[in-house]
Amino acid sequence: MKRVLISGGSRGIGRACVEAFAQNGDSVAFIYRTREAEAMEVASTVGAVAIRADISNPDEVQRAISEAEAALGGPIDVLVNNAAISWIGQMQDMTDGEWRAVLDTNLSGAFYLSRGVVSGMVRNHYGRIVNVGSMWGKVGASCEVAYSATKAGLRGMTMAMAKEFGLSGITVNCVEPGFIATEMNAAIDEESRQAICDETPLGRMGTPSEVAAAILFLASDAAGFITGQVIGVDGGLAV
């Protein structure tokens, strides 16, 4: 049984991860920012610990980690950096504040969380960190420059951390979802949705549980010799 911390766990891929790890018998805490009703429902349904925090704030991240470790009974064994926000529009229309908000949440938040848990992993000579990127970090998305940049940044952070902490028994990997049936994609009109599915070799959208299954594997002991890898869960769309 591992102690697991997941960011952005109240919905979508994050919620699927909370459910998957809980069903695996692990002790799970997750961070949410605003959706308190949804977070409490997830927590009560699966027996996880919900912690409210803004991961773009390093002080709140450290508080959240301390609360998670206290609730789970020790240092974090598995960290899933899942929380992310997006901004859609032409680059020249994006304000400095909107740019910083996306970077601070998606990239800096993952850094703050990783920095906060890695010392405990080093002491235990064991740890699993899984970053949730996006296929857009590989190929780039028009009108999502900031989002694409942060997800590309997670690729580099994954590889660098894997090299830095490998001798400490810590693996660091990145999962890059493609077109997944989440709230972030719910606003896409049916014609556009079908066009993307038609471009996907498997011919359909993925599900949050399929992404969670890949993350659960990378966090398992069976994946102990896998580190520094970027694995697409995209139905072949980014091939």
Buried (B, 14 or more C-beta within 10 A) or exposed (E): EBBBBBBBBBBBBBBBBBBBBBEBEBBBBBBBBEBEEBBEBBBEEBEBBBBBBBBBBBEBBBBBBEBBBEBBEEBBBBBBBBBBBBBEEEEEEBEEEBBEBBBBBBBBBBBBBBBBBBEBBBEBEBBBBBBBBBBBBBBBBEEBBBBBBBBBBBBEBBBEBBEEBEEBBBBBBBBBBBBBBBEBBEEBEEEEBEEBBEEBEEEEBBBBBBBBBBBBBBBBEEBEEBBBBBBBBBBEBBE
